[in-house]
Amino acid sequence: MHGLDKIMRPRSIAVIGASTKEHTIGSDIMKRLLEYGYTGKIYPINPKDSEIHGLKAYPSILDVADDIDMALIVINAKYVLSVIDQCHQKGIKGVVVISAGFKETGAAGAELEKQLAAKIQEYGMTLVGPNCLGVVNTDPAVRLDACFAESLPIRGDVGFVSQSGALGGGILNILKDLNLGFAQFISIGNQADVNADSAIEYWENVDDVRQILLYMESISDPKKFRKLATSTTKKKPILALKAGRSAAGASAASSHTGSLAGADKAADALLKQSGVIREFTLQNLFNTAKVFSHCPIPKGDRVAIVTNSGGPGIMATDTVVECGMQMAELSDATKEKLRSFLPAAASVKNPVDMIASAPLDIISKRSRQYSLTTASIWSL
């Protein structure tokens, strides 16, 4: 069992800092868990309340008689270490610390986070955070929405990991507006334990995650990242939006999550060597993700272009070659099939120019009936 299973597929959750007070993280987290229909058991932990959102509340995690897989911590940072000790005493192995107040705040917070990481390692736990938005798993067998994003998630095939909680929440909302669902989401925050490497390693063998999206401000272990990403991109695409391209941006990233952003040229080279598709805007990140959600991953580098105008076909051909791919050689049998339904003036060489008079329904109808067997992609 992977360490992240206790966090992404928990059978029971303790919400430490659960609250009945409206518009607090402790209250919003409870609402999301209940509204999305989490399939496991929920144990609210708060010494001041006996009932929270219709569930029995407990003064301490040690007062819960049942076993607990994951602790979701939303309390003041100064109490987190003592709660981690209680979680260890309880036998909990998965921890998500949403609380802020660690290395992103300065030297004192950095020391507190150092102690947190040491306890996690000593106790053999897996930690997401601190200073994060939470986690989501849309698997119908789990239905875990353990974050405080505004909207409930929709099911899809994207595994999304974000180093920024606020941006991650905004992206989840945008994905919903685009009708582009996701399978799992991890907000790594300060990444004291779980980072992008951990998520890639975990999702490589999670079947319902068919593509991985990364928002990252730093790459903590380039050698490990390259090894994991190179392996995973052979099975499923990884798309990355790497921030901190400028000196000023790198400085902002450092103050944001307490991580130093590396030189952008080095990061860009690392992503390319690892087979990661780097995007520079959110719009392009979503556009590419939508392509992979609706189209199969190519098995090779041979491309067939179908167009209704010669000019765009030539420009697309130039782009194919410039990107290191090759124009597929269409077989005689494929050309005969194309001639059987295209106008007489059409060109059946690659790029296939159907000419402007070709009915638009030819593309949708014939692409289902025939296939260009020598090509990996149809570029329409």
Disulfide bonds with the S-S distance in Angstrom:
none
